Amino acid sequence: MNGLLLTLAITISLLAFQPVAAQVLPPAKKAERVDITKGPELELATDHLTIIRWTTNNPGGSDVHYGIVHYGTDPKDLSQTAKNPIRLNQGHQYTTFRVRIEGLKLRTTYYYRVTSEESNGTSDGVKSTVSKFTTPGPGERIVARPQGD
């Protein structure tokens, strides 16, 4: 009897902890038009890391998108690229992209333009105007205030 109870207890506990298959939602309907609603702007700059952020209406389409920053020290040559993935939240109206750039020269002005694309490389059809920022010196840090402050 004890063996039967033990077997029953083990079976119940194994069943109780079986992972349930996650519900996979179909991709959100692709937006007819994607617009930048805020930014792009410098979020943070240190002597080793820079973060550029911007917000768009939710582009829809595939769940994974990439924020892309094209940058360089000449506004006519934005040939360097930084790219970070983001998973869209289908329930949100807006998407905030944040892209990390590492290895920039200290006390240097950089020009940049942002875009975004689906994980398959299809552009969201949005491209910002060219903006600029200057990196800080050694040990310095720039933290942007949110727009509107």
PyRosetta script that sets phi, psi and omega in degrees:
from pyrosetta import init, pose_from_sequence

init()
pose = pose_from_sequence("MNGLLLTLAITISLLAFQPVAAQVLPPAKKAERVDITKGPELELATDHLTIIRWTTNNPGGSDVHYGIVHYGTDPKDLSQTAKNPIRLNQGHQYTTFRVRIEGLKLRTTYYYRVTSEESNGTSDGVKSTVSKFTTPGPGERIVARPQGD")
pose.set_psi(1, -44.0)
pose.set_omega(1, 179.3)
pose.set_phi(2, -60.7)
pose.set_psi(2, -38.4)
pose.set_omega(2, 179.4)
pose.set_phi(3, -64.2)
pose.set_psi(3, -39.5)
pose.set_omega(3, 178.7)
pose.set_phi(4, -65.9)
pose.set_psi(4, -42.8)
pose.set_omega(4, 177.9)
pose.set_phi(5, -63.5)
pose.set_psi(5, -41.0)
pose.set_omega(5, 179.0)
pose.set_phi(6, -63.8)
pose.set_psi(6, -44.5)
pose.set_omega(6, 178.8)
pose.set_phi(7, -62.3)
pose.set_psi(7, -42.7)
pose.set_omega(7, 178.8)
pose.set_phi(8, -63.5)
pose.set_psi(8, -43.0)
pose.set_omega(8, 179.5)
pose.set_phi(9, -63.0)
pose.set_psi(9, -43.0)
pose.set_omega(9, 179.4)
pose.set_phi(10, -65.3)
pose.set_psi(10, -43.2)
pose.set_omega(10, -179.8)
pose.set_phi(11, -62.3)
pose.set_psi(11, -44.8)
pose.set_omega(11, -179.9)
pose.set_phi(12, -62.8)
pose.set_psi(12, -44.7)
pose.set_omega(12, -179.0)
pose.set_phi(13, -66.7)
pose.set_psi(13, -35.3)
pose.set_omega(13, 177.9)
pose.set_phi(14, -67.1)
pose.set_psi(14, -40.5)
pose.set_omega(14, 178.7)
pose.set_phi(15, -66.6)
pose.set_psi(15, -36.5)
pose.set_omega(15, -178.7)
pose.set_phi(16, -66.5)
pose.set_psi(16, -27.8)
pose.set_omega(16, -175.2)
pose.set_phi(17, -107.5)
pose.set_psi(17, 15.6)
pose.set_omega(17, 176.1)
pose.set_phi(18, -72.9)
pose.set_psi(18, 130.5)
pose.set_omega(18, 178.8)
pose.set_phi(19, -65.5)
pose.set_psi(19, 141.3)
pose.set_omega(19, 177.0)
pose.set_phi(20, -93.2)
pose.set_psi(20, 138.6)
pose.set_omega(20, 179.7)
pose.set_phi(21, -59.3)
pose.set_psi(21, 132.3)
pose.set_omega(21, 178.8)
pose.set_phi(22, -69.2)
pose.set_psi(22, 143.2)
pose.set_omega(22, 176.6)
pose.set_phi(23, -78.4)
pose.set_psi(23, 121.4)
pose.set_omega(23, -179.9)
pose.set_phi(24, -101.0)
pose.set_psi(24, 117.7)
pose.set_omega(24, 179.6)
pose.set_phi(25, -85.5)
pose.set_psi(25, 148.0)
pose.set_omega(25, 175.3)
pose.set_phi(26, -67.2)
pose.set_psi(26, 156.3)
pose.set_omega(26, 179.0)
pose.set_phi(27, -56.3)
pose.set_psi(27, 147.9)
pose.set_omega(27, 177.9)
pose.set_phi(28, -67.5)
pose.set_psi(28, 152.0)
pose.set_omega(28, 177.0)
pose.set_phi(29, -58.7)
pose.set_psi(29, 134.7)
pose.set_omega(29, -179.9)
pose.set_phi(30, -67.1)
pose.set_psi(30, 135.3)
pose.set_omega(30, 179.3)
pose.set_phi(31, -64.8)
pose.set_psi(31, 142.3)
pose.set_omega(31, 177.0)
pose.set_phi(32, -64.2)
pose.set_psi(32, -35.9)
pose.set_omega(32, -179.7)
pose.set_phi(33, -147.8)
pose.set_psi(33, 134.2)
pose.set_omega(33, 177.0)
pose.set_phi(34, -106.0)
pose.set_psi(34, 128.1)
pose.set_omega(34, 179.6)
pose.set_phi(35, -125.2)
pose.set_psi(35, 144.5)
pose.set_omega(35, 172.6)
pose.set_phi(36, -78.3)
pose.set_psi(36, 121.5)
pose.set_omega(36, -176.8)
pose.set_phi(37, -101.6)
pose.set_psi(37, -15.3)
pose.set_omega(37, 178.7)
pose.set_phi(38, -156.0)
pose.set_psi(38, 133.1)
pose.set_omega(38, 179.5)
pose.set_phi(39, 86.7)
pose.set_psi(39, -159.9)
pose.set_omega(39, 1.6)
pose.set_phi(40, -70.9)
pose.set_psi(40, 155.7)
pose.set_omega(40, -178.8)
pose.set_phi(41, -151.2)
pose.set_psi(41, 158.4)
pose.set_omega(41, 174.8)
pose.set_phi(42, -74.9)
pose.set_psi(42, 122.1)
pose.set_omega(42, 176.6)
pose.set_phi(43, -90.3)
pose.set_psi(43, -42.2)
pose.set_omega(43, -175.5)
pose.set_phi(44, -155.6)
pose.set_psi(44, 141.6)
pose.set_omega(44, 171.6)
pose.set_phi(45, -142.2)
pose.set_psi(45, 126.2)
pose.set_omega(45, 173.2)
pose.set_phi(46, -123.6)
pose.set_psi(46, -174.7)
pose.set_omega(46, -179.8)
pose.set_phi(47, -74.6)
pose.set_psi(47, -2.9)
pose.set_omega(47, 178.4)
pose.set_phi(48, -134.8)
pose.set_psi(48, -6.1)
pose.set_omega(48, -174.7)
pose.set_phi(49, -148.1)
pose.set_psi(49, 138.6)
pose.set_omega(49, 174.1)
pose.set_phi(50, -131.0)
pose.set_psi(50, 139.2)
pose.set_omega(50, 177.1)
pose.set_phi(51, -124.7)
pose.set_psi(51, 127.4)
pose.set_omega(51, 175.9)
pose.set_phi(52, -108.9)
pose.set_psi(52, 135.9)
pose.set_omega(52, 179.5)
pose.set_phi(53, -131.7)
pose.set_psi(53, 153.3)
pose.set_omega(53, 174.0)
pose.set_phi(54, -159.1)
pose.set_psi(54, 159.8)
pose.set_omega(54, -178.1)
pose.set_phi(55, -123.3)
pose.set_psi(55, 139.1)
pose.set_omega(55, 175.7)
pose.set_phi(56, -126.7)
pose.set_psi(56, 166.1)
pose.set_omega(56, 165.6)
pose.set_phi(57, -63.8)
pose.set_psi(57, 158.9)
pose.set_omega(57, -176.8)
pose.set_phi(58, -64.4)
pose.set_psi(58, 118.8)
pose.set_omega(58, -175.9)
pose.set_phi(59, -72.0)
pose.set_psi(59, -19.2)
pose.set_omega(59, -178.1)
pose.set_phi(60, 66.2)
pose.set_psi(60, -163.5)
pose.set_omega(60, -176.5)
pose.set_phi(61, 78.8)
pose.set_psi(61, -143.9)
pose.set_omega(61, -177.2)
pose.set_phi(62, -62.5)
pose.set_psi(62, 152.6)
pose.set_omega(62, -177.7)
pose.set_phi(63, -66.9)
pose.set_psi(63, -30.8)
pose.set_omega(63, -178.9)
pose.set_phi(64, -102.0)
pose.set_psi(64, 128.1)
pose.set_omega(64, 176.6)
pose.set_phi(65, -126.1)
pose.set_psi(65, 168.1)
pose.set_omega(65, 176.2)
pose.set_phi(66, -124.8)
pose.set_psi(66, 131.9)
pose.set_omega(66, 167.8)
pose.set_phi(67, -87.3)
pose.set_psi(67, 135.5)
pose.set_omega(67, -175.9)
pose.set_phi(68, -129.4)
pose.set_psi(68, 132.6)
pose.set_omega(68, 174.9)
pose.set_phi(69, -116.7)
pose.set_psi(69, 122.2)
pose.set_omega(69, 173.4)
pose.set_phi(70, -99.3)
pose.set_psi(70, 125.1)
pose.set_omega(70, -173.5)
pose.set_phi(71, -144.1)
pose.set_psi(71, 166.3)
pose.set_omega(71, 177.1)
pose.set_phi(72, 178.9)
pose.set_psi(72, 174.5)
pose.set_omega(72, -179.5)
pose.set_phi(73, -87.6)
pose.set_psi(73, -5.1)
pose.set_omega(73, 177.2)
pose.set_phi(74, -119.7)
pose.set_psi(74, 123.8)
pose.set_omega(74, -177.2)
pose.set_phi(75, -61.0)
pose.set_psi(75, -17.3)
pose.set_omega(75, 178.9)
pose.set_phi(76, -96.1)
pose.set_psi(76, -0.1)
pose.set_omega(76, 179.5)
pose.set_phi(77, -136.1)
pose.set_psi(77, 83.0)
pose.set_omega(77, 179.1)
pose.set_phi(78, -99.3)
pose.set_psi(78, 57.2)
pose.set_omega(78, -171.6)
pose.set_phi(79, -86.7)
pose.set_psi(79, -9.5)
pose.set_omega(79, 176.6)
pose.set_phi(80, -89.4)
pose.set_psi(80, 147.5)
pose.set_omega(80, -174.6)
pose.set_phi(81, -135.0)
pose.set_psi(81, 137.2)
pose.set_omega(81, 170.3)
pose.set_phi(82, -124.4)
pose.set_psi(82, 142.3)
pose.set_omega(82, -172.4)
pose.set_phi(83, -144.6)
pose.set_psi(83, 131.2)
pose.set_omega(83, 176.5)
pose.set_phi(84, -132.6)
pose.set_psi(84, 140.4)
pose.set_omega(84, 178.9)
pose.set_phi(85, -80.0)
pose.set_psi(85, 157.5)
pose.set_omega(85, 173.5)
pose.set_phi(86, -146.7)
pose.set_psi(86, 142.1)
pose.set_omega(86, 175.2)
pose.set_phi(87, -97.7)
pose.set_psi(87, 122.3)
pose.set_omega(87, -178.9)
pose.set_phi(88, -69.3)
pose.set_psi(88, 145.4)
pose.set_omega(88, 171.7)
pose.set_phi(89, -101.6)
pose.set_psi(89, 110.2)
pose.set_omega(89, -175.2)
pose.set_phi(90, -61.6)
pose.set_psi(90, -22.3)
pose.set_omega(90, -179.0)
pose.set_phi(91, -84.3)
pose.set_psi(91, -5.7)
pose.set_omega(91, -178.2)
pose.set_phi(92, -100.8)
pose.set_psi(92, 143.6)
pose.set_omega(92, 177.9)
pose.set_phi(93, -74.6)
pose.set_psi(93, -29.5)
pose.set_omega(93, -173.6)
pose.set_phi(94, -124.1)
pose.set_psi(94, 157.0)
pose.set_omega(94, 177.3)
pose.set_phi(95, -128.2)
pose.set_psi(95, 129.2)
pose.set_omega(95, 176.8)
pose.set_phi(96, -104.9)
pose.set_psi(96, 120.7)
pose.set_omega(96, 178.2)
pose.set_phi(97, -94.7)
pose.set_psi(97, 141.2)
pose.set_omega(97, 175.6)
pose.set_phi(98, -135.1)
pose.set_psi(98, 124.3)
pose.set_omega(98, -177.9)
pose.set_phi(99, -122.4)
pose.set_psi(99, 128.8)
pose.set_omega(99, 178.5)
pose.set_phi(100, -89.3)
pose.set_psi(100, 135.3)
pose.set_omega(100, 174.2)
pose.set_phi(101, -124.5)
pose.set_psi(101, 127.8)
pose.set_omega(101, -179.4)
pose.set_phi(102, -120.5)
pose.set_psi(102, 156.8)
pose.set_omega(102, 174.0)
pose.set_phi(103, 80.9)
pose.set_psi(103, 23.5)
pose.set_omega(103, 178.4)
pose.set_phi(104, -79.9)
pose.set_psi(104, 156.1)
pose.set_omega(104, 177.7)
pose.set_phi(105, -74.6)
pose.set_psi(105, 144.3)
pose.set_omega(105, 179.1)
pose.set_phi(106, -69.7)
pose.set_psi(106, 150.2)
pose.set_omega(106, 177.1)
pose.set_phi(107, 46.2)
pose.set_psi(107, 49.5)
pose.set_omega(107, -178.3)
pose.set_phi(108, -129.0)
pose.set_psi(108, 139.5)
pose.set_omega(108, 177.0)
pose.set_phi(109, -87.6)
pose.set_psi(109, 129.1)
pose.set_omega(109, 177.2)
pose.set_phi(110, -117.7)
pose.set_psi(110, 145.3)
pose.set_omega(110, 176.0)
pose.set_phi(111, -110.0)
pose.set_psi(111, 147.0)
pose.set_omega(111, -177.2)
pose.set_phi(112, -152.5)
pose.set_psi(112, 159.1)
pose.set_omega(112, 175.3)
pose.set_phi(113, -138.1)
pose.set_psi(113, 143.2)
pose.set_omega(113, -179.7)
pose.set_phi(114, -112.9)
pose.set_psi(114, 150.2)
pose.set_omega(114, 174.6)
pose.set_phi(115, -144.3)
pose.set_psi(115, 176.1)
pose.set_omega(115, 173.3)
pose.set_phi(116, -148.6)
pose.set_psi(116, 159.0)
pose.set_omega(116, -178.5)
pose.set_phi(117, -152.5)
pose.set_psi(117, 160.5)
pose.set_omega(117, 174.4)
pose.set_phi(118, -73.0)
pose.set_psi(118, 167.1)
pose.set_omega(118, -178.5)
pose.set_phi(119, -63.5)
pose.set_psi(119, -21.1)
pose.set_omega(119, 178.8)
pose.set_phi(120, -87.1)
pose.set_psi(120, 3.2)
pose.set_omega(120, 177.9)
pose.set_phi(121, 93.6)
pose.set_psi(121, -1.8)
pose.set_omega(121, 178.6)
pose.set_phi(122, -74.2)
pose.set_psi(122, 123.2)
pose.set_omega(122, -178.9)
pose.set_phi(123, -64.3)
pose.set_psi(123, 145.2)
pose.set_omega(123, 173.4)
pose.set_phi(124, -77.5)
pose.set_psi(124, -6.0)
pose.set_omega(124, 177.2)
pose.set_phi(125, 80.5)
pose.set_psi(125, 19.4)
pose.set_omega(125, -179.0)
pose.set_phi(126, -119.9)
pose.set_psi(126, 138.1)
pose.set_omega(126, 177.9)
pose.set_phi(127, -147.8)
pose.set_psi(127, 128.0)
pose.set_omega(127, -179.2)
pose.set_phi(128, -80.0)
pose.set_psi(128, 169.0)
pose.set_omega(128, 168.5)
pose.set_phi(129, -75.0)
pose.set_psi(129, 170.7)
pose.set_omega(129, -179.7)
pose.set_phi(130, -79.2)
pose.set_psi(130, 130.4)
pose.set_omega(130, 176.0)
pose.set_phi(131, -119.0)
pose.set_psi(131, 176.4)
pose.set_omega(131, 179.0)
pose.set_phi(132, -146.8)
pose.set_psi(132, 160.0)
pose.set_omega(132, 173.4)
pose.set_phi(133, -151.5)
pose.set_psi(133, 160.0)
pose.set_omega(133, 176.6)
pose.set_phi(134, -118.2)
pose.set_psi(134, 129.5)
pose.set_omega(134, -179.4)
pose.set_phi(135, -71.2)
pose.set_psi(135, 150.9)
pose.set_omega(135, 180.0)
pose.set_phi(136, -78.2)
pose.set_psi(136, 172.6)
pose.set_omega(136, 175.6)
pose.set_phi(137, -83.5)
pose.set_psi(137, -179.0)
pose.set_omega(137, -178.5)
pose.set_phi(138, -57.5)
pose.set_psi(138, 130.7)
pose.set_omega(138, 177.6)
pose.set_phi(139, 75.4)
pose.set_psi(139, -4.5)
pose.set_omega(139, 179.8)
pose.set_phi(140, -89.1)
pose.set_psi(140, 165.3)
pose.set_omega(140, -177.2)
pose.set_phi(141, -148.4)
pose.set_psi(141, 137.9)
pose.set_omega(141, 175.0)
pose.set_phi(142, -117.5)
pose.set_psi(142, 124.0)
pose.set_omega(142, 176.7)
pose.set_phi(143, -122.1)
pose.set_psi(143, 118.6)
pose.set_omega(143, -177.1)
pose.set_phi(144, -74.7)
pose.set_psi(144, 142.4)
pose.set_omega(144, 170.9)
pose.set_phi(145, -79.2)
pose.set_psi(145, 147.3)
pose.set_omega(145, 176.9)
pose.set_phi(146, -59.5)
pose.set_psi(146, 147.3)
pose.set_omega(146, 178.5)
pose.set_phi(147, -59.7)
pose.set_psi(147, 144.8)
pose.set_omega(147, 178.7)
pose.set_phi(148, 96.2)
pose.set_psi(148, -9.7)
pose.set_omega(148, 178.2)
pose.set_phi(149, -85.9)
pose.dump_pdb("model.pdb")
